[in-house]
Amino acid sequence: VGYLLFADGKTGSERYKGQLAYNHSNNSLNLYTYDDTDIINLGTDNTTRVTIDGNGTAIFKAGLAEKFNNVGSTMASGTHAIQSGNIIRFTGNENGTNSLNITGIHSTLANGEALSFTVIISPNGSGIINAINIDGVAPATAIQWSGGSVPSAGASGRDVYTFTVLKIGTATNAYEIYGAATNYA
């Protein structure tokens, strides 16, 4: 077991505000945080906030908050990076069929890794996402849709698309993409 303590410069036991601890018995890394009433007790997990197990799985003890990318326009406005969280929200009214170009993916994902993200659009009765490019390149195969075909546009409200991207090789088009859409009116 190894520890790294973080202090805020105060004196006494309240000076410690965090701890990073490696546990050899289960090959995990734990992040602890403390408020002024906590007593530092090395090795206990009653204040564990995040655990990364030996397989690389992250376990969040108090839930997860994620930012989203609020584009404020339509998909036609250009390329869109997965940044500020894995949700992209377009607020402009979409028309016709649209190909979404997601950037910053190919150099980030290794063969055998995956990415899941959500796209929210205002379908305006006709706007749909029918294809995705990864860093400007169309995948070797088209999106495999839940239900077997490209979904229809919602008449109003918002269409929420979820995508799972699997990198299945090293070529720039070596991706499988799975998609689904739901209308929220």
PAZAPA-4460 file (N, C-alpha, C; in steps of 0.05 Angstrom, whole numbers, plus 32768, in hexadecimal, padded with zeros to 4 digits):
% residues 185
    n_x    n_y    n_z   ca_x   ca_y   ca_z    c_x    c_y    c_z   seq   type   mol
   8011   7FE8   8000   8000   8000   8000   8012   8019   8000     1      V     A
   800B   802C   7FEF   801A   8045   7FEE   8006   805C   7FEE     2      G     A
   800F   8073   7FF9   7FFD   808A   7FFC   800A   80A4   7FF2     3      Y     A
   7FFA   80B6   7FE8   8002   80D1   7FE2   7FED   80E3   7FEE     4      L     A
   7FF5   80F4   8001   7FE2   8106   800F   7FE3   8122   8003     5      L     A
   7FCD   812F   8002   7FCB   814B   7FF8   7FC2   815C   800F     6      F     A
   7FD1   8172   8014   7FCB   8184   802B   7FC4   81A0   8020     7      A     A
   7FB6   81AF   8031   7FAF   81CB   802A   7FBF   81E0   8039     8      D     A
   7FD3   81D8   8048   7FE4   81EB   8056   7FDC   81F1   8073     9      G     A
   7FC5   81E7   807C   7FBC   81EB   8097   7FCD   81D9   80AA    10      K     A
   7FC9   81DC   80C3   7FD7   81CB   80D7   7FC4   81B7   80E3    11      T     A
   7FCE   81A2   80EE   7FBE   818E   80FB   7FB3   817A   80E7    12      G     A
   7FA1   8168   80F0   7F97   8153   80DE   7F85   815E   80C8    13      S     A
   7F7A   8176   80CB   7F68   8181   80B7   7F77   818B   809E    14      E     A
   7F92   818B   809F   7FA1   8195   8088   7FA0   8183   8070    15      R     A
   7F9B   8169   8074   7F9A   8156   805E   7F7E   8157   8051    16      Y     A
   7F7D   815B   8037   7F64   815D   8029   7F60   8147   8015    17      K     A
   7F75   8138   800F   7F72   8122   7FFC   7F88   810E   7FFF    18      G     A
   7F83   80F6   7FF3   7F96   80E0   7FF5   7F93   80CF   7FDB    19      Q     A
   7FA9   80C7   7FD0   7FAA   80B4   7FBB   7FB8   809C   7FC5    20      L     A
   7FAB   8085   7FC5   7FB6   806D   7FD1   7FB5   8056   7FBE    21      A     A
   7FCC   8047   7FBC   7FCE   802F   7FAC   7FCB   8017   7FBF    22      Y     A
   7FBA   8004   7FB9   7FB6   7FED   7FC9   7FC0   7FD5   7FB9    23      N     A
   7FD6   7FC9   7FC2   7FE3   7FB3   7FB4   7FD2   7F99   7FB5    24      H     A
   7FC3   7F95   7FCB   7FB3   7F7C   7FCE   7F9E   7F79   7FB8    25      S     A
   7F92   7F8F   7FAF   7F7E   7F8C   7F99   7F86   7F9D   7F81    26      N     A
   7F9F   7FA7   7F80   7FAA   7FB5   7F69   7F98   7FCD   7F61    27      N     A
   7F8F   7FDD   7F75   7F7E   7FF3   7F6F   7F8A   800E   7F78    28      S     A
   7F81   8023   7F6C   7F89   803E   7F73   7F70   804D   7F7C    29      L     A
   7F71   8058   7F95   7F5A   8066   7FA0   7F60   8083   7FA5    30      N     A
   7F4C   8094   7F9F   7F4E   80B0   7FA5   7F3A   80B7   7FBB    31      L     A
   7F45   80C3   7FD1   7F34   80CB   7FE8   7F34   80E9   7FEA    32      Y     A
   7F1E   80F5   7FF3   7F1E   8111   7FFA   7F12   8114   8016    33      T     A
   7F19   812A   8023   7F11   812E   803F   7F07   814A   8043    34      Y     A
   7EF3   814D   8055   7EEC   8168   805E   7EF9   816D   8079    35      D     A
   7EF4   8183   8086   7F02   818A   809F   7EFA   8178   80B6    36      D     A
   7EE5   8169   80B4   7EDC   8157   80CA   7EE8   813B   80C7    37      T     A
   7EF3   8134   80B0   7EFE   811A   80AB   7F18   8117   80BA    38      D     A
   7F1D   80FF   80C4   7F37   80F8   80CF   7F45   80E7   80BA    39      I     A
   7F5E   80ED   80B4   7F6D   80DD   80A1   7F73   80C2   80AE    40      I     A
   7F69   80AD   80A0   7F6E   8092   80A9   7F78   8082   8091    41      N     A
   7F92   8082   808E   7F9E   8076   8076   7F94   8059   8072    42      L     A
   7F8D   8053   8059   7F85   8038   8052   7F68   8032   8055    43      G     A
   7F58   8043   8061   7F3B   803E   8062   7F2D   8048   804A    44      T     A
   7F17   803D   8043   7F09   8046   802A   7EEE   8053   8030    45      D     A
   7EEA   805D   8049   7ED0   8069   804F   7ECE   8085   8042    46      N     A
   7EE3   8090   8037   7EE1   80A9   8028   7EEB   80A6   800C    47      T     A
   7EEB   808E   8001   7EF3   808A   7FE5   7EE0   8099   7FD2    48      T     A
   7EEC   80A8   7FC0   7EDC   80B7   7FAC   7EDE   80A9   7F91    49      R     A
   7EF6   809F   7F8A   7EFA   8092   7F70   7F0D   807A   7F75    50      V     A
   7F07   8063   7F69   7F19   804C   7F69   7F1E   8045   7F4C    51      T     A
   7F38   8040   7F46   7F3F   8034   7F2C   7F4A   8019   7F32    52      I     A
   7F3C   8004   7F29   7F45   7FE9   7F2F   7F5B   7FE0   7F1D    53      D     A
   7F65   7FC8   7F22   7F7C   7FBE   7F13   7F77   7FBA   7EF5    54      G     A
   7F5D   7FB9   7EED   7F56   7FB6   7ED1   7F53   7FD1   7EC3    55      N     A
   7F55   7FE7   7ED3   7F52   8002   7EC8   7F36   800D   7EC9    56      G     A
   7F24   7FFE   7ED7   7F08   8008   7EDA   7F07   801D   7EEF    57      T     A
   7EFB   8034   7EE9   7EF8   804A   7EFC   7EDC   8047   7F09    58      A     A
   7EDB   8048   7F23   7EC2   8046   7F33   7EBF   8060   7F42    59      I     A
   7EAA   806F   7F3B   7EA5   8088   7F48   7E91   8084   7F5F    60      F     A
   7E98   808C   7F77   7E88   8086   7F8F   7E71   8099   7F93    61      K     A
   7E71   80B1   7F88   7E5C   80C4   7F8D   7E4E   80CD   7F74    62      A     A
   7E4F   80BE   7F5F   7E43   80C6   7F46   7E56   80D5   7F34    63      G     A
   7E4C   80DD   7F1E   7E5E   80EA   7F0A   7E4F   8101   7EFE    64      L     A
   7E5B   8118   7EFC   7E51   812F   7EEE   7E62   8133   7ED5    65      A     A
   7E55   8138   7EBF   7E64   813B   7EA6   7E5B   8154   7E98    66      E     A
   7E6E   8163   7E8D   7E67   817A   7E7D   7E5E   8171   7E61    67      K     A
   7E50   8183   7E53   7E49   817D   7E37   7E51   8194   7E25    68      F     A
   7E54   818E   7E0C   7E5C   81A1   7DF8   7E43   81AD   7DEC    69      N     A
   7E3D   81C6   7DF3   7E25   81D4   7DEA   7E2C   81E4   7DD1    70      N     A
   7E29   81D9   7DB9   7E33   81E5   7DA1   7E25   81FE   7D9A    71      V     A
   7E0B   81FF   7D9E   7DFC   8218   7D98   7DF8   821E   7D7A    72      G     A
   7DFA   820A   7D69   7DF5   820D   7D4D   7DEC   81F2   7D41    73      S     A
   7DF0   81EE   7D28   7DE8   81D5   7D1C   7E01   81C4   7D16    74      T     A
   7DFD   81AB   7D0F   7E13   8199   7D08   7E23   81A3   7CF0    75      M     A
   7E16   81B2   7CDE   7E23   81BC   7CC6   7E38   81D1   7CCD    76      A     A
   7E3A   81D9   7CE6   7E4D   81EE   7CEE   7E6A   81E5   7CEE    77      S     A
   7E6F   81CB   7CE8   7E8B   81C3   7CE6   7E91   81A9   7CF5    78      G     A
   7EAA   81A5   7CFC   7EB3   818D   7D0A   7EAD   8191   7D28    79      T     A
   7EAA   817A   7D36   7EA3   817B   7D52   7EB4   8168   7D62    80      H     A
   7EC2   8173   7D75   7ED4   8163   7D86   7EC4   8158   7D9E    81      A     A
   7ECC   8140   7DA7   7EC2   8136   7DC0   7ED2   8145   7DD5    82      I     A
   7EC6   8158   7DE1   7ED3   8169   7DF6   7EBE   8170   7E0A    83      Q     A
   7EC6   817A   7E20   7EB3   8182   7E35   7E9E   816C   7E3A    84      S     A
   7EA6   8153   7E39   7E93   813D   7E3E   7E8B   8130   7E24    85      G     A
   7E7E   8119   7E26   7E77   8109   7E0E   7E5A   810E   7E05    86      N     A
   7E51   8127   7E08   7E36   812F   7DFF   7E39   8148   7DEE    87      I     A
   7E2E   8148   7DD6   7E2E   8160   7DC5   7E11   8168   7DC0    88      I     A
   7E0B   8181   7DC7   7DF0   818B   7DC4   7DEF   81A2   7DAF    89      R     A
   7DE1   819D   7D99   7DDD   81B1   7D85   7DC2   81BF   7D89    90      F     A
   7DC1   81D9   7D88   7DA8   81E7   7D8D   7D9B   81F2   7D74    91      T     A
   7DA9   81F2   7D5E   7D9C   81FC   7D45   7D8A   81E6   7D39    92      G     A
   7D77   81EF   7D29   7D64   81DC   7D1C   7D73   81CE   7D05    93      N     A
   7D74   81B3   7D07   7D81   81A3   7CF2   7D6D   819D   7CDB    94      E     A
   7D78   819C   7CC3   7D68   8195   7CAB   7D77   8180   7C9C    95      N     A
   7D68   816D   7C91   7D73   8159   7C7F   7D85   8145   7C8D    96      G     A
   7D94   8136   7C7C   7DA7   8122   7C87   7DC2   812F   7C8D    97      T     A
   7DCD   8128   7CA3   7DE6   8134   7CAC   7DFB   8120   7CB3    98      N     A
   7E14   8125   7CAB   7E2A   8115   7CB3   7E39   8124   7CC9    99      S     A
   7E3D   8118   7CDF   7E4B   8124   7CF6   7E68   811D   7CF4   100      L     A
   7E7A   8131   7CF6   7E97   812D   7CF5   7EA2   8131   7D11   101      N     A
   7EA9   811A   7D1E   7EB4   811B   7D3A   7ED2   811B   7D37   102      I     A
   7EDF   812E   7D45   7EFC   8130   7D43   7F0A   812A   7D5D   103      T     A
   7F24   8125   7D5B   7F34   811F   7D72   7F32   8103   7D7C   104      G     A
   7F28   80F1   7D6B   7F23   80D5   7D73   7F39   80C2   7D6A   105      I     A
   7F41   80C3   7D51   7F53   80AE   7D46   7F6D   80AD   7D55   106      H     A
   7F79   80C4   7D5C   7F92   80C4   7D6A   7F8F   80BE   7D87   107      S     A
   7F77   80C0   7D92   7F72   80BB   7DAE   7F6D   809E   7DB4   108      T     A
   7F5C   8091   7DA3   7F54   8075   7DA8   7F69   8062   7D9C   109      L     A
   7F6F   804D   7DAB   7F80   8038   7DA1   7F6F   8021   7D97   110      A     A
   7F7A   8010   7D86   7F6C   7FF9   7D7C   7F61   7FE9   7D94   111      N     A
   7F47   7FE3   7D93   7F3A   7FD4   7DA9   7F2E   7FE6   7DBE   112      G     A
   7F2E   8000   7DBA   7F21   8012   7DCD   7F08   801D   7DC1   113      E     A
   7EF7   8028   7DD2   7EDC   8032   7DC9   7ED6   804D   7DD5   114      A     A
   7EC3   805A   7DC9   7EB9   8074   7DD1   7E9B   8074   7DCF   115      L     A
   7E8D   807E   7DE3   7E70   8081   7DE1   7E6A   809F   7DE5   116      S     A
   7E57   80AA   7DD5   7E50   80C6   7DD8   7E33   80C9   7DD0   117      F     A
   7E28   80E0   7DD7   7E0C   80E7   7DD2   7E0B   8101   7DC3   118      T     A
   7DF9   8103   7DAF   7DF5   811B   7DA0   7DD7   8122   7DA2   119      V     A
   7DD2   813C   7DA8   7DB6   8145   7DAB   7DB2   815A   7D96   120      I     A
   7D9C   8157   7D85   7D96   816A   7D70   7D79   8172   7D71   121      I     A
   7D73   8189   7D65   7D57   8191   7D60   7D50   8189   7D44   122      S     A
   7D40   8173   7D40   7D3C   8167   7D26   7D2C   8178   7D12   123      P     A
   7D1B   818A   7D1C   7D0C   819C   7D0B   7CFC   818D   7CF6   124      N     A
   7CF4   8174   7CFC   7CE3   8164   7CEA   7CF2   8156   7CD4   125      G     A
   7D0C   815D   7CD0   7D1A   8150   7CB9   7D38   814A   7CBF   126      S     A
   7D43   8156   7CD3   7D60   8153   7CD8   7D67   8139   7CE5   127      G     A
   7D7A   812A   7CD9   7D83   8111   7CE5   7DA1   810F   7CE2   128      I     A
   7DAD   80FE   7CF2   7DC9   80F6   7CEF   7DC9   80DB   7CE1   129      I     A
   7DD5   80DA   7CC9   7DD6   80C0   7CBB   7DF2   80B4   7CB8   130      N     A
   7E06   80C4   7CC0   7E22   80BA   7CBE   7E34   80C9   7CD1   131      A     A
   7E4A   80BC   7CD8   7E5E   80C9   7CE9   7E79   80C4   7CDC   132      I     A
   7E89   80DA   7CDB   7EA5   80D8   7CD3   7EB6   80DB   7CEC   133      N     A
   7ECC   80CC   7CEC   7EDF   80CE   7D02   7EF7   80DD   7CF7   134      I     A
   7EFC   80F5   7D02   7F12   8106   7CF9   7F12   8109   7CDA   135      D     A
   7EFA   810D   7CCF   7EF7   8112   7CB3   7EF7   80FA   7CA1   136      G     A
   7EF8   80E2   7CAC   7EF8   80C9   7C9C   7EE0   80B9   7CA2   137      V     A
   7ED2   80AF   7C8D   7EBB   809E   7C91   7EC5   8082   7C9A   138      A     A
   7EB7   8076   7CAD   7EBF   805B   7CB6   7EBB   8047   7C9F   139      P     A
   7EC8   8030   7CA0   7EC7   801C   7C8C   7EAA   8011   7C88   140      A     A
   7E9A   8011   7C9D   7E7E   8009   7C9C   7E6C   801F   7CA6   141      T     A
   7E54   8020   7C9C   7E41   8034   7CA4   7E38   802F   7CC1   142      A     A
   7E2C   8043   7CCE   7E21   8040   7CE9   7E0E   8029   7CE9   143      I     A
   7E10   8018   7CFD   7DFD   8002   7D01   7DE8   800C   7D15   144      Q     A
   7DD0   8010   7D0C   7DBB   801D   7D1B   7DAA   8009   7D2B   145      W     A
   7DA2   8011   7D43   7D8E   8002   7D52   7D75   8002   7D41   146      S     A
   7D69   7FEB   7D3D   7D51   7FE9   7D2C   7D58   7FE4   7D0F   147      G     A
   7D71   7FE6   7D07   7D7A   7FDE   7CED   7D7C   7FF4   7CD8   148      G     A
   7D71   800C   7CDD   7D73   8021   7CC8   7D75   803C   7CD6   149      S     A
   7D7E   8050   7CC6   7D80   806B   7CD0   7D66   8074   7CDB   150      V     A
   7D65   807F   7CF4   7D4C   8088   7D00   7D40   80A0   7CF1   151      P     A
   7D26   80A3   7CF3   7D18   80BA   7CE8   7D1B   80D2   7CFB   152      S     A
   7D19   80E9   7CF0   7D1A   8102   7D00   7D01   8105   7D10   153      A     A
   7D04   810F   7D28   7CED   8116   7D39   7CE0   812F   7D2D   154      G     A
   7CC6   8131   7D31   7CB7   8148   7D26   7CBD   8162   7D36   155      A     A
   7CC4   815F   7D4F   7CCA   8176   7D60   7CDC   816D   7D77   156      S     A
   7CE0   817E   7D8A   7CF0   8177   7DA1   7D0D   8173   7D9B   157      G     A
   7D19   815F   7DA7   7D35   8158   7DA3   7D38   813B   7D9C   158      R     A
   7D4A   8135   7D8A   7D52   8119   7D85   7D6C   8115   7D93   159      D     A
   7D6E   80FF   7DA2   7D86   80F8   7DB1   7D92   80DF   7DA5   160      V     A
   7DAA   80E2   7D9A   7DB8   80CB   7D8E   7DCE   80C2   7DA1   161      Y     A
   7DD1   80A8   7DA3   7DE7   809C   7DB2   7DF8   808B   7D9F   162      T     A
   7E12   808E   7DA1   7E24   8080   7D8F   7E3A   8072   7DA0   163      F     A
   7E41   805A   7D97   7E58   804C   7DA1   7E6B   8047   7D8A   164      T     A
   7E84   8050   7D8D   7E98   804E   7D78   7EAD   803A   7D81   165      V     A
   7EB2   8025   7D72   7EC6   8011   7D78   7EDD   8014   7D64   166      L     A
   7EF6   8017   7D6E   7F0D   8018   7D5C   7F17   7FFC   7D58   167      K     A
   7F14   7FF2   7D40   7F1A   7FD5   7D3A   7F33   7FD1   7D2A   168      I     A
   7F44   7FE4   7D2A   7F5E   7FE1   7D1B   7F6D   7FFB   7D1D   169      G     A
   7F81   7FFF   7D0D   7F92   8017   7D0E   7F8D   802A   7CF7   170      T     A
   7F7F   8020   7CE1   7F79   8032   7CCA   7F66   8048   7CD2   171      A     A
   7F67   805E   7CC4   7F57   8075   7CCA   7F39   8070   7CC7   172      T     A
   7F31   805A   7CB9   7F15   8054   7CB6   7F0D   803A   7CC6   173      N     A
   7F1E   8031   7CD7   7F19   8017   7CE5   7F08   801B   7CFE   174      A     A
   7EEE   8021   7CF9   7EDB   8025   7D0F   7EC1   8017   7D09   175      Y     A
   7EB4   800D   7D1E   7E98   8005   7D1D   7E89   8019   7D2E   176      E     A
   7E72   8022   7D24   7E62   8035   7D33   7E46   802A   7D36   177      I     A
   7E3C   802B   7D4E   7E21   8022   7D55   7E11   803A   7D5E   178      Y     A
   7DF8   803E   7D54   7DE9   8055   7D5B   7DCC   804F   7D61   179      G     A
   7DC0   8061   7D70   7DA3   8060   7D77   7D99   807D   7D7A   180      A     A
   7D80   8081   7D75   7D74   809C   7D79   7D59   809A   7D86   181      A     A
   7D53   80AE   7D96   7D39   80B0   7DA4   7D30   80CD   7DA2   182      T     A
   7D16   80D1   7D9C   7D0B   80EC   7D9C   7CFE   80F4   7DB6   183      N     A
   7D05   810B   7DC0   7CF9   8116   7DD9   7CEA   8130   7DD0   184      Y     A
   7CD0   812E   7DD0   7CBF   8145   7DC8   7CB4   8154   7DDF   185      A     A
***
